[in-house]
């Protein structure tokens, strides 16, 4: 597999200030959109599970999906990619991009709602 590089918590560890900004729903470093590292998300998910406003069917589903997709260790992603049989690589790549597109649209919707 050539050209595979995933940005993970290992590439950009979460500074405590960035974790606090994400927890507060504020942009970090003056940016309009915050990009939390996988480590920061891993720290925030347990707290979000305790939030009564997210104890709805939709909230539980969202937190479950985020937990399932927050593999922050680059080695795990590479191991997953290498485990895919060659004859399934193109279809799974398309499916992964489709999921990524949905998550990006979801993030954009949340960010525009916040403004």
Helices and strands as residue ranges (DSSP letters): H 16-24, G 28-30, H 38-49, G 52-54, H 57-69, H 74-83, H 86-114
